[in-house]
C-alpha cells in the first residue's frame, strides 16, 4: 500500500489530499486546505511550507503528486503561483518524498475521463471514486484528484512493467492526453 499526498499549490489557498492506494483500490485518508494570508511573498511561501510539513508529519505519505502550472493570461500571476508550487515541491523533497508532476489535463483525464472537465465534475468524481459522503471543497478536491491521478499512473506503470519485463523503479509515468481504457 502506498500513501499519496496530492498537492494543489496556491498563494491564497493550497489544497492537500491523501489517499492510500493498494493496486486499483483507493482509500480516502484526509484532505483540506492551507489558508495563506496576504502580505509579502516570503512569509506566504513559508505558510505553504509549514502547512505541508505539518501534513507530511501527521500523515506520513510515501510519495507526493503536484499539479504542473501552465502560463495563463497574467504572466505575473503565473510566476507567483510557480513560486508556491516550488515551495510545495521543496517541502516534499526535504521530507524525503519522491515527487511526480501532472498537468491539469492529465489529472482531469485520469479522474473524470475528459481532460477539459469542469471543476464541479472533478469534485463529483473524487467523491464517487473515494466514497465520500459529500463534495470536498474545490482546492481539496483538486489535490485529491492529483493523488488519484498518480495512483492510476503508478498502477499503469506497474502493469506495463509486468507485461514488458521493464523495471518501473524510479520512473514517473506520464499519462498521454486521450482516452484511458
Secondary structure as GFF3:
##gff-version 3
##sequence-region A 1 181
A	DSSP	beta_strand	2	8	.	.	.	ID=ss1
A	DSSP	beta_strand	13	22	.	.	.	ID=ss2
A	DSSP	beta_strand	25	35	.	.	.	ID=ss3
A	DSSP	alpha_helix	41	59	.	.	.	ID=ss4
A	DSSP	beta_strand	63	67	.	.	.	ID=ss5
A	DSSP	alpha_helix	75	94	.	.	.	ID=ss6
A	DSSP	beta_strand	98	102	.	.	.	ID=ss7
A	DSSP	alpha_helix	104	111	.	.	.	ID=ss8
A	DSSP	alpha_helix	119	130	.	.	.	ID=ss9
A	DSSP	alpha_helix	138	164	.	.	.	ID=ss10
###
